[in-house]
Amino acid sequence: MNWLLLMLLFLILLLILIMFSKASVHIDFYHGNDNDHLKVVVRALGGLITLRKEIPMIKVDEDSPSVVISEETKTGPNETTKAQGERSFDKADLLDSLDDIKALIEHVVGLHTHVRKLLAKVKIKKLEWHTNVGIGDAASTAIACGAIWSVKGGILAILSHYMRLVASPVVTVTPNFQRSTSQILLKCMFQITMGHAIWAGIKLVKYWKGGMPEFKTKPLAVLSNNNANSI
């Protein structure tokens, strides 16, 4: 009986620890002319759960109107490589993604309300956004820099409205009047309590209506197939 009580107490403490632990998402993006690199790292439970997704190369396929990306996935606290390879993304993939978003919205009552409540719990712990732009002409470069400042200001206003911006963002736009150039460096870190994320998932299931829709993109299509197999 004592062992049963100790086990129950341990499970309760473990649940409390999980609910109050933090999950963080780190995003690093670099664009320099034809060189692109994207890295996304998700950590939870103090690093016991780690998922790293790297897309070190993005290029345009010369034989078809599509973008080819080279990606690598690492998991676990030691970040062991799980998968790597290349895949293409074209116009059809974009349309399928938009169709899946539409299907998801149609199957969740008040999805925008739940998403807005979840975003209100998200903290932006770090945000750096640097841009170096040059068009080759001083006047055109100045106009481009002004437009970029306007876009960045609008995006920061949206982020601060829907999320909790706890760190002052570092944002720069540097003009290059001597030559044509395009460089973007973006670093940001989002953080949310696991309990809030779990509760959002429960609310999503609660307000789901109808059966599983037929998703077209691969990640969501897996959900549709699993649902069909379970029936």
Secondary structure, DSSP 8 states (H G I E B T S, - for coil): -HHHHHHHHHHHHHHHHHHHSEEEEEEEEEEETTEEEEEEEEEEGGGTEEEEEEEEEEEE-SSSSEEEEEEEEEETTTTEEEEEEEEEEEHHHHHHHHHHHHHHHHHBTTHHHHHHHHHTT-EEEEEEEEEEEE-SSHHHHHHHHHHHHHHHHHHHHHHHHHSEE-S--EEEEEE-SSS-EEEEEEEEEEEEEHHHHHHHHHHHHHTB-SS-----SHHHHHHHHHHHHH-
